[in-house]
Amino acid sequence: MDRKELTLLIIYGFVKEDNKPLRRIIYPNEIIARHPAPWDEIMLDLYNLSVEGHIQIQPHGKPFITITETGFTAASVCQRVTAA
């Protein structure tokens, strides 16, 4: 698994049990606390995931991240493949 997939799976871990996972807000510090990579590499992953349509980054006020339906589906598939 590459680092970007790990970043998506960390985000997925926050939302997968939520009753409205696409509305769950994740703050960058939550990701940093669970990710082994340096912050600048995590930021690159977040940017790339955003460009690919897997997440949305809301830069207004305190920045936060939400997962998209595409990202939720991709992470779910990735988690099943990784677990197998």
N, C-alpha and C positions, 0 to 999 in steps of 0.2 A: 504494500500500500504506500502510495506517495504522500508527501506532506499535505498537499491540497486536499486529498481524500480524507486524511486524518482531521483536518480542520473542519470539513463538512460533517464528518461523523461526530465531532465534539459538539457542533451546533445542533445536530440531530438529537444527540443525547439530552439536550435541554428541553426539546420540544416533543419528543416522541410519545410521552405519556400525557401530554396536555390535551384537554378536550377541544381546544382551538389552536393547534400547533402553528398554523400560519400567522397567527396574531401574537404569538409569544415573543416578547422583546428580550433580546440578549444583548448585554453590554460587553464591550471589548474586554474589560477586566475579567469577566467570567471566563472568557476563552483563554486569556493569558494564564490564568490560574491552573488550567487543565492541559495546557499544550506544552510539549517539551522544546519547541523551537523558539528562537529569539523573536522579539516583537516585530522587527522589520520584516522577517520572513512570513510571519502570521499576517501582517498587513498586506503583503503581496498576494498571499493566498486569498484573503478576503476580497481584494480587488478583482482577482481573476474569477473567483466564484460569482461575484456580482456581474462581471461582464458576460459570463456564461449563463446568467439567469437563474442561478441556484439560490442566491440570497439577494436581499435588498439592504443597502446601507443607507440609513436615514441620518444625514449630517446636520440636521437642524437642532440647535441647542446641544444637549448631551448626545453624542452619536450613539446609535443603537443599530442592531441588525435583526432582520426577520428572515426566516427561511421561506422560499417560494414553494409552490406545489411541485415544480420540477426538481428543486433541490431535495424536498422531502422524499420524493419517489426515488431519486438517485441514491440518496443516503440509505434508504430502506433496502434497496437492492444490494448496495455495497456491503451493508452490515450482514445481510444473509449470506453473501458470497464469502465474506471474511470469516464468519462463524462456522462455515461448512468445512 
